[in-house]
C-alpha cells in the first residue's frame, strides 16, 4: 500500500521517493490530491524547458559555464555594455544604476564628470549615483613591474648618485663613500728579514722565522720571530723589515716597537729599540749606552741571533 506524507512533513534528506510513493499537497489522506512521482517529474521538466526563467534557474553555455545573461542584475555588479565612442553608459530605461559595472564594447573617449577618459573594448566603469569612474585593470597595473628599474619607478625609489633626482651618499659616512670592509680590514702573514747597510748578501734564516699582521684602516699591528743561521757578508746599520711602508711623519720618525726575548746578540748595553723610516718598510734598530743611543751594526748580531718583537705603526 502506498505511503502518504504531507509536504510540510517531508524529511530533510536527499533520499529519493519510492516508485509507488505519492506527494500529498494538502488535506487528509482521505480527501488529498495526490501526484505520482513520474507525473511530477515530467511536468516540472516540461515547464522548465518551456520557460526556464519561471524557475529562476540558469542553463549552462557552450563552455559548460553558467550563462550570466540568465541571472538577475541584482545578483552581481555587472549591468551591461555601452559604446564608449558614442555615449555615457545607459540601459534601456535611459540611465545607469548606481553600484553596477558597465563594460565598453568599443574604443573611444567620453566625459563622465571627472574629465575625458579614454577606453578600449572591455574597459569598465562604475556609477556611484553622481559620476562615472573608470575601474582600474589590475592585470595592467601589475604588468611589467617585475624588473628592478620598473619597481623603483612604481615605488618612487630614487637612484644613488649625483645627477638630478638622485640621492648622493657624500657625507653619509664621513669619507663620502660606502665603506669597503675588505680594504679597511686585513689580516695576513709576512716573513721578517734584516739587512746591514741596505745589503743582504749571504743572509740565511732558520725555520723559526715568521710574522703575522692585522691592518685596520691605516694602522698596522704585527708580531714576528726571526732566527739567523748566517748574518751574511754586508756591514752597516741594522734594518728590520716590516709588512708595509710607514707613513710620512713631518716632525719625527714613528716609534712603537717592542722586543721580547733576544739571544745570540753581541755587545748590547740596553734593550733594543728602533724608529720606522718614512715611506719605507724598514725600522732602524738602536742600542742605548751610558753616553747616548747608537744604531746597531752587523757587529751586534751573530750567525745565531734570535729576535722576538711586536709593534704598531701608521701607514700611508
C-alpha positions as CSV (number, residue, x, y, z in Angstrom):
1,X,0.0,0.0,0.0
2,X,1.4,3.5,-0.9
3,X,2.8,5.7,1.9
4,X,1.3,9.2,2.2
5,X,3.0,12.2,3.8
6,X,2.2,15.9,3.9
7,X,4.6,18.3,2.2
8,X,5.4,20.1,5.5
9,X,6.3,16.7,7.0
10,X,8.7,15.7,4.3
11,X,12.1,14.7,5.9
12,X,15.1,16.9,5.4
13,X,17.1,14.4,3.4
14,X,18.4,13.7,-0.1
15,X,16.8,10.3,-0.4
16,X,14.7,9.7,-3.4
17,X,11.0,8.8,-3.4
18,X,10.0,5.2,-4.0
19,X,8.4,4.4,-7.3
20,X,4.9,4.0,-5.8
21,X,5.2,6.9,-3.3
22,X,2.8,9.9,-3.6
23,X,3.2,13.5,-2.5
24,X,0.3,14.9,-0.5
25,X,-0.2,18.6,-1.2
26,X,-2.8,19.3,1.4
27,X,-5.8,17.8,3.3
28,X,-6.2,14.5,4.9
29,X,-5.4,11.1,3.5
30,X,-9.0,10.5,2.6
31,X,-9.5,13.8,0.7
32,X,-6.0,14.6,-0.5
33,X,-4.9,15.3,-4.1
34,X,-2.1,13.0,-4.9
35,X,0.6,13.4,-7.6
36,X,2.6,10.4,-8.6
37,X,6.3,10.8,-8.8
38,X,6.6,10.2,-12.5
39,X,3.9,12.7,-13.4
40,X,5.5,15.3,-11.1
41,X,9.0,15.0,-12.7
42,X,7.6,15.1,-16.2
43,X,5.5,18.2,-15.5
44,X,8.4,20.1,-14.0
45,X,10.7,19.1,-16.8
46,X,8.3,20.2,-19.5
47,X,7.6,23.6,-17.8
48,X,11.2,24.3,-17.2
49,X,12.2,23.6,-20.8
50,X,9.4,25.8,-22.0
51,X,10.2,28.8,-19.8
52,X,13.4,28.5,-17.7
53,X,13.1,32.0,-16.2
54,X,9.9,30.8,-14.4
55,X,12.1,28.8,-12.1
56,X,14.9,31.3,-11.8
57,X,17.4,28.7,-12.9
58,X,20.4,29.2,-15.3
59,X,21.3,26.9,-18.1
60,X,25.0,26.2,-19.0
61,X,26.6,27.7,-22.0
62,X,28.8,26.0,-24.6
63,X,31.8,26.3,-22.3
64,X,29.8,24.5,-19.6
65,X,29.6,27.6,-17.5
66,X,26.6,29.5,-16.2
67,X,25.2,31.8,-18.7
68,X,25.2,35.2,-16.9
69,X,22.5,36.6,-19.1
70,X,20.0,34.4,-17.3
71,X,20.9,35.7,-13.8
72,X,19.2,38.8,-12.4
73,X,21.2,42.0,-12.4
74,X,20.8,42.3,-8.6
75,X,22.9,39.1,-8.1
76,X,26.2,40.8,-9.1
77,X,27.6,44.1,-10.2
78,X,27.6,43.6,-14.0
79,X,24.9,45.6,-15.6
80,X,25.7,45.7,-19.4
81,X,27.8,47.3,-22.1
82,X,27.9,50.6,-23.8
83,X,29.5,52.1,-26.9
84,X,32.4,54.1,-25.4
85,X,32.8,56.1,-28.6
86,X,29.2,57.4,-28.5
87,X,27.7,57.9,-25.1
88,X,27.7,57.5,-21.4
89,X,26.7,54.0,-20.2
90,X,22.9,53.7,-20.2
91,X,20.3,50.9,-20.0
92,X,17.1,50.6,-21.9
93,X,15.5,52.7,-19.2
94,X,17.8,55.6,-20.1
95,X,20.1,55.8,-17.1
96,X,22.8,53.9,-15.3
97,X,22.2,52.2,-11.9
98,X,24.5,53.1,-9.0
99,X,26.8,50.4,-7.9
100,X,26.8,48.4,-11.1
101,X,29.7,47.9,-13.6
102,X,29.4,48.6,-17.3
103,X,31.9,47.4,-20.0
104,X,32.9,49.3,-23.1
105,X,32.0,47.5,-26.3
106,X,34.5,49.5,-28.4
107,X,37.2,52.1,-28.1
108,X,36.7,55.8,-27.5
109,X,36.8,58.7,-25.2
110,X,33.9,60.1,-23.1
111,X,33.5,62.6,-20.3
112,X,32.0,61.1,-17.2
113,X,32.1,64.2,-15.0
114,X,35.7,63.8,-14.0
115,X,37.3,64.8,-17.3
116,X,37.6,62.9,-20.6
117,X,38.6,59.3,-20.2
118,X,39.9,57.0,-23.0
119,X,38.7,53.5,-23.3
120,X,39.4,50.3,-25.2
121,X,37.0,47.5,-25.7
122,X,36.4,45.6,-22.4
123,X,37.3,48.5,-20.1
124,X,34.9,49.0,-17.3
125,X,33.2,51.9,-15.4
126,X,31.0,52.2,-12.3
127,X,28.3,54.7,-11.4
128,X,28.2,56.0,-7.8
129,X,25.0,57.9,-8.2
130,X,26.5,61.1,-9.4
131,X,29.5,60.5,-11.6
132,X,31.0,57.6,-13.7
133,X,34.6,56.5,-12.9
134,X,36.8,54.1,-14.7
135,X,37.7,50.8,-13.0
136,X,41.5,50.1,-12.9
137,X,42.5,46.9,-14.7
138,X,44.5,45.0,-12.1
139,X,46.4,43.0,-14.7
140,X,47.5,46.2,-16.4
141,X,48.5,47.8,-13.1
142,X,50.8,44.9,-12.3
143,X,52.0,44.2,-15.9
144,X,55.7,45.0,-16.5
145,X,56.6,45.7,-12.9
146,X,58.8,42.7,-12.4
147,X,62.1,44.4,-13.1
148,X,64.2,46.4,-10.6
149,X,64.0,49.6,-12.6
150,X,60.2,49.4,-13.1
151,X,59.8,48.5,-9.4
152,X,61.8,51.5,-8.4
153,X,59.7,53.7,-10.6
154,X,56.5,52.3,-9.2
155,X,57.6,52.7,-5.6
156,X,59.3,56.0,-6.3
157,X,62.7,54.8,-5.1
158,X,65.5,57.2,-6.4
159,X,68.9,56.1,-7.7
160,X,72.0,56.8,-5.7
161,X,74.3,59.3,-7.4
162,X,74.9,63.0,-8.1
163,X,72.6,63.6,-11.1
164,X,69.2,65.3,-11.0
165,X,66.6,63.4,-8.8
166,X,69.3,61.1,-7.4
167,X,70.4,60.8,-3.8
168,X,74.1,61.3,-3.1
169,X,75.9,59.4,-0.3
170,X,78.6,62.0,0.1
171,X,78.9,62.9,3.8
172,X,76.8,59.9,5.0
173,X,79.9,58.0,6.1
174,X,82.3,61.0,6.6
175,X,84.6,59.7,3.8
176,X,81.9,60.4,1.2
177,X,81.6,56.8,0.0
178,X,80.4,53.4,1.2
179,X,82.8,51.6,3.4
180,X,84.8,48.9,1.7
181,X,85.3,46.5,4.6
182,X,87.8,44.3,2.7
183,X,90.0,47.3,2.1
184,X,89.5,48.6,5.6
185,X,90.3,45.4,7.5
186,X,93.0,42.9,6.6
187,X,94.9,40.1,8.3
188,X,97.9,38.2,6.9
189,X,101.4,36.8,7.3
190,X,104.8,38.0,6.1
191,X,108.4,36.8,6.5
192,X,110.6,39.1,8.7
193,X,114.1,39.9,7.5
194,X,117.1,42.1,8.3
195,X,119.7,43.9,6.2
196,X,123.0,45.6,7.0
197,X,123.6,49.0,5.5
198,X,120.9,48.1,3.0
199,X,122.5,44.9,1.8
200,X,121.5,41.3,2.5
201,X,124.2,39.3,0.7
202,X,124.6,35.8,2.2
203,X,122.0,36.2,5.0
204,X,120.3,32.9,5.9
205,X,117.3,32.3,8.2
206,X,116.2,29.4,10.3
207,X,112.8,27.6,10.2
208,X,111.5,29.7,13.1
209,X,111.1,32.9,11.0
210,X,107.6,34.1,10.6
211,X,105.3,37.1,11.2
212,X,101.6,38.0,11.5
213,X,99.9,41.3,11.0
214,X,96.4,43.0,11.2
215,X,95.7,46.1,9.3
216,X,92.7,48.3,10.3
217,X,92.4,51.4,8.1
218,X,95.9,53.0,8.2
219,X,97.1,51.3,11.4
220,X,99.1,48.1,11.3
221,X,99.8,45.8,14.3
222,X,102.3,43.0,13.9
223,X,104.4,40.4,15.7
224,X,107.4,38.4,14.4
225,X,110.0,35.9,15.2
226,X,113.4,35.9,13.4
227,X,116.3,33.5,13.6
228,X,119.6,33.7,11.7
229,X,121.8,30.9,10.6
230,X,124.2,33.2,8.8
231,X,124.4,37.0,9.0
232,X,126.0,37.2,5.6
233,X,128.7,39.4,4.3
234,X,127.4,43.0,4.4
235,X,128.1,45.6,7.0
236,X,126.4,48.8,8.3
237,X,123.4,49.8,10.2
238,X,120.8,47.1,11.1
239,X,117.4,47.4,9.5
240,X,114.4,45.2,10.4
241,X,111.9,44.8,7.6
242,X,108.1,45.1,8.4
243,X,105.0,44.3,6.2
244,X,104.1,47.8,4.9
245,X,105.8,51.1,4.3
246,X,105.3,53.6,7.1
247,X,103.6,56.9,6.5
248,X,105.4,60.2,6.3
249,X,106.0,61.8,9.7
250,X,107.0,65.5,9.2
251,X,108.1,66.1,12.8
252,X,109.9,62.8,13.6
253,X,110.1,59.1,12.8
254,X,107.4,56.9,14.2
255,X,108.3,54.6,17.1
256,X,106.3,51.8,18.6
257,X,108.5,48.7,18.6
258,X,108.9,46.2,21.5
259,X,111.4,43.3,21.7
260,X,110.7,40.3,23.8
261,X,113.4,37.7,24.5
262,X,116.5,38.0,22.3
263,X,119.5,35.7,22.1
264,X,122.7,35.3,20.1
265,X,123.4,39.1,20.3
266,X,126.7,40.8,20.9
267,X,127.9,44.0,22.8
268,X,124.4,45.2,23.8
269,X,124.2,47.6,26.8
270,X,120.4,48.0,26.8
271,X,117.1,46.6,25.3
272,X,116.8,47.1,21.6
273,X,114.6,50.0,20.3
274,X,114.0,51.4,16.9
275,X,112.3,54.0,14.6
276,X,110.4,53.5,11.4
277,X,111.8,55.1,8.3
278,X,109.4,57.4,6.5
279,X,107.7,56.0,3.3
280,X,109.7,52.8,3.8
281,X,109.1,49.3,5.2
282,X,112.3,49.3,7.4
283,X,113.0,50.0,11.1
284,X,116.4,51.3,12.1
285,X,117.5,49.4,15.3
286,X,119.2,51.2,18.2
287,X,121.1,50.4,21.3
288,X,121.2,52.8,24.2
289,X,124.5,53.2,26.1
290,X,125.7,55.2,29.0
291,X,126.8,58.0,26.8
292,X,124.0,58.0,24.3
293,X,122.0,56.0,21.7
294,X,123.7,54.3,18.9
295,X,122.4,52.5,15.8
296,X,123.0,48.8,15.8
297,X,125.5,47.4,13.3
298,X,126.4,43.9,11.9
299,X,128.8,43.6,14.9
300,X,125.8,43.4,17.3
301,X,124.4,40.3,15.6
302,X,125.8,36.8,15.1
303,X,125.1,33.8,12.9
304,X,122.8,32.5,15.7
305,X,120.8,35.7,16.6
306,X,117.1,35.3,17.5
307,X,114.7,38.3,17.7
308,X,111.1,38.2,19.1
309,X,109.3,41.5,18.5
310,X,105.9,43.3,18.0
311,X,104.8,46.8,17.2
312,X,102.2,49.2,15.9
313,X,102.6,51.9,13.3
314,X,100.7,54.0,10.8
315,X,100.9,53.5,7.0
316,X,100.1,55.9,4.1
